[in-house]
Amino acid sequence: MMNSIFSMSLQITQLLLSAQSADGRVRSAAEETLKQFQEQNLPHFLLSLSVELADDLKPPESRRLAGIILKNSLDAKDALRKADLTQQWVNVDASLKVQIKESLLLTLRSPVSEASQTASQVIAKVASIEIPRREWPDLIGRLLANMTQPDTPATLRQATLETLGYVCEEISPQDLEQQEVNAVLTAVVQGMSGVQESYKVRLAAVRSLYNALDFAQTNFENEMERNYIMKIVCETAVSEESEIRQAAFECLVSIASIYYEILGPYMEALFSLTANAVKGDEESVALQAVEFWSSICDMEIQIQDEYDGDDVRSSEGYHNFIQRALSMLVPMLLETLLKQEEDQDQDDSIWNLSMAGGTCLGLVAKTVCDEILPLVMPFVEGNITKPDWRSREAATFAFGSILEGPSIEKLLPMVHAGLDFLLNAMNDQNSQVKDTTAWTLGRIFEILHSSNCEYQVVTPSNLQRIISVLLEGIRDAPNVADKVCGAIYFLAQGYEDAESDSSILTPYLGQIISALLWTTDRTDVSSSKLRSSAYETLNEIVRCSQIPETTNMIAQLLGEIMNRLGRNVELQILCSEEKEKQSDLQASLCGVLQVIIQKLCTSDDTKLIFLQAADQLMALFLRVFACQSSTVHEEAMLAIGAFAYATGQEFVKYLPEFYKYLEMGLQNYEEYQVCSISVGVVGDICRAVDDKILPYCDGIMTNLLKNLSNSMLHRSVKAPLFSCFGDIALAIGENFEKYVPYVMPMLQGAAELCANLDDNDEEMLEYGNQLRRGIFEAYSGILQGFKTSKAELMMPFANHLLQFTEAVFIESNRDDAVTKAAVAVIGDLADTLGPSIKILLKNANFHVNFLGECFSSEDDQLKETALWTQGMIGRVLAS
């Protein structure tokens, strides 16, 4: 064994090179051997990789791959996979870890920049595991020594600064002592300001500061230190090299977000700095200067939201920077709108100074509301009719950007005055003007148009003209047509909550549907974006239509979409690009069918139309599943969920054919969205067919339990998996008994995991709430399923459930959905187990305060649930 490992260590260079071979067989063989080495002896494998990376005599290609594998052996995006890798590293023998870390630190001295940069990243990954555990205590000191020794080469100083930056990015501020933070900041700031330093060293220093800013809380609280840091950053923002200037402005953007409350004394200088950059610097720098003001807006909007209608000006933490700078800031931003690029309307991914300026202007409008109007409207009125297309487009963009924020009372006269002008501008000679005009119309409809609103933007008198212009615009250039689809989408959405059974949009729906179907068939489009937009808009038209007055139209559309899907699945396509287009179209068509099914089933009269087509529809869906494309699988599964809900008990007849595709979806853990939707469909089917799902339950439960044990499955699927247990238990009642020994340990393990999640990480916080809700929904379903018989099966788990619920009650970060699920499960526990848990409920009297919190909520549904739970508990305690 040891000989083979030693042999592999010697061969590692060749293996790493062969793993990049153009010859597939050579590559596969090398990858397999590397995998075996990794699995047989991970510590020596990692050591071999670190030695390879450190050796300047080795080929750059083998060193590069060694570094990539090292990084991937220490970190992963998925939280569970990352936890496994962390534990693997922790388990490595201490002496071997020392050797690996020494190799990495040695690699920082390499003159080959790619090797030293990779080593920087790997060191940071190791630090992210060890520093929070109070291991590798001398790392920061050893790195700083590289900066203080007079004979340190520039390449090592650069690599060291990069490493410090990466380490700060990977760990949390509480992981370093303040004296370490002080030393890091001193080294970084000196690297930024050192006249003798090379360009690359200074750039590395600025980027390192960017990552270290979170650690500088204490330093920013000290006026002298804060002044010095701000002075150096501002000086760096006017360096000769544009890349360094850009990095310095990125630091200022971050400072605006982290240290907003201390910016007051510097704002005059910062305005001058940003204004000069916006006016005359390279675009990459100017973009960051605009982003600085967007960050200030974000902070002030956030503070306003926290005050929620109260006078925010009374807050000590609110400095009103945007309002105070308004008279100079808005003209600066309006100037950026005139710096459009030719044909920027052809590519939605373009981000330039004009786009950034418009986005920032929109944030300013949200920050100061009505006060922006007198500063922007003269620009709009002065430029909207100019012969230069840039002026007309900038004026339209400005108007569209400020619609969210100001009051509808102030905006409405301006919109009424400008609407006809905008509709005429859809015939402008310039494509970019038409593109922005269609976008602005969409913004008007999205933000200001609602059939139930006191102030009407769209009226019976102007609707015909609006529809006419939009239907003409949808035949324009693809980019314009795409924005027109958006405008039609939001126009229709404004009627979604109409209180009347009749809609003034109905007479135009036939024309709109025809125009959208025509758009989906356009052949002058290079990408599928317009076709997708047209189908999404078609979905919204169906959603917002009024039954029964649109019944015939929707029935005809159902036939048309089924015909299109039927023709599509008949196509025999071999070319991968055409195959992808076919799959995308299938996904869009399945999406429309889902919405049509949901709409037809809102009324018993129209549900018959769906039921008559149900067999044919299912045959189509089964043919779509047979294509085995994950994109289509996702959309077709969603449609099946709607189909199951609509057919109810009748869905049983489709299960023998459909089940194999459901199982494929449940097993598709790699494409986790498909897996998640398939889990949701299991719940839909359970609710539809009740205990008739029983013959399939063993297979379904096996797949669900396997998924929960699979560390490779994306964590977002875990919570729906638990909820699904509840759906199954509710459907099959006492038959769920045989799954209890497998399911309950899973639920208890997940409850313990919730207690150990990092509350400082927003993503983990959201995941924790989803998991808690899933656990409660599982318990609720299981309790209700056993209520009429075998309730005693849940008695051993009652105490644990109450303890978990109390822990969630104490948790300050739970969301409303978790609260509702937690209160409901207490009621289900009392309802199902009755007097058996009287003593437990008396001892766990947290429920009194929990229910009190719910009764003081403004959520009527939560209060209703709490009232029911209170009744169930009262019944038990009175027994």
GIGI-V683686 format. One record per run of one state. SS is the DSSP state (a for helix, b for strand, c for the rest). FROM is the first residue (numbers start at 1). LEN is the number of residues. If there is no record, write none. Layout:
ss=SS from=FROM len=LEN
ss=SS from=FROM len=LEN
This chain:
ss=c from=1 len=1
ss=a from=2 len=17
ss=c from=19 len=5
ss=a from=24 len=17
ss=c from=41 len=1
ss=a from=42 len=13
ss=c from=55 len=5
ss=a from=60 len=13
ss=c from=73 len=6
ss=a from=79 len=13
ss=c from=92 len=2
ss=a from=94 len=14
ss=c from=108 len=5
ss=a from=113 len=21
ss=c from=134 len=5
ss=a from=139 len=10
ss=c from=149 len=5
ss=a from=154 len=17
ss=c from=171 len=2
ss=a from=173 len=3
ss=c from=176 len=2
ss=a from=178 len=16
ss=c from=194 len=5
ss=a from=199 len=17
ss=c from=216 len=1
ss=a from=217 len=5
ss=c from=222 len=1
ss=a from=223 len=14
ss=c from=237 len=5
ss=a from=242 len=17
ss=c from=259 len=1
ss=a from=260 len=3
ss=c from=263 len=1
ss=a from=264 len=17
ss=c from=281 len=2
ss=a from=283 len=25
ss=c from=308 len=4
ss=a from=312 len=3
ss=c from=315 len=6
ss=a from=321 len=16
ss=c from=337 len=7
ss=a from=344 len=3
ss=c from=347 len=6
ss=a from=353 len=31
ss=c from=384 len=5
ss=a from=389 len=13
ss=c from=402 len=6
ss=a from=408 len=18
ss=c from=426 len=5
ss=a from=431 len=18
ss=c from=449 len=11
ss=a from=460 len=14
ss=c from=474 len=4
ss=a from=478 len=16
ss=c from=494 len=12
ss=a from=506 len=15
ss=c from=521 len=8
ss=a from=529 len=16
ss=c from=545 len=6
ss=a from=551 len=20
ss=c from=571 len=5
ss=a from=576 len=25
ss=c from=601 len=3
ss=a from=604 len=23
ss=c from=627 len=3
ss=a from=630 len=38
ss=c from=668 len=4
ss=a from=672 len=38
ss=c from=710 len=6
ss=a from=716 len=40
ss=c from=756 len=6
ss=a from=762 len=24
ss=c from=786 len=5
ss=a from=791 len=20
ss=c from=811 len=5
ss=a from=816 len=28
ss=c from=844 len=2
ss=a from=846 len=10
ss=c from=856 len=4
ss=a from=860 len=18
ss=c from=878 len=2
